[in-house]
Amino acid sequence: MAGQDYYEILGCNRNASAEDLKKAYRKLAMQHHPDRNPGDKAAEQKFKEINHAYDVLKDEQKRAAYDRYGAAARAAVYDALRR
């Protein structure tokens, strides 16, 4: 997932609503779910990327930090939450 934008992963634009993000997540998660693609390592990796992107974008604070700082926020958000 190195360097790929979370919005691109979900196929949404930056001003997508929470509902739009959720719909995109559900559609992609079903498509790439490991149970639907047994033994497909690429689908499994894509599923993990989709989950991680949605995990950040569904939370208002994480999304705001990501929107503000981009890729640099990835580490900063999780470091701040661990404290």
C-alpha positions, 0 to 999 in steps of 0.5 A: 500500500506504499504511497497509495491514497486511501481515497483512491483505494476506496474509489472515492473523492476527497469530499465523499460523504461518510455514507459514500465511503461506507458503500464503497468499502462494503462493495470492495470488501465483498469483492475482495474478501478472502472467503470469496477468493480462497487462496488468492493472495492478491485479493487478500492483500487488497482486502487488507488495504481496503480495511485499513483505508476505511478504518482511517476514513470512517473516523472523523479525527483520523480522516481530518488528520489524513486530509490535513497531513496526507501520508505523514498522518498515517504514522502520526495518527496511530502514534497519537492514539497509542498515547 
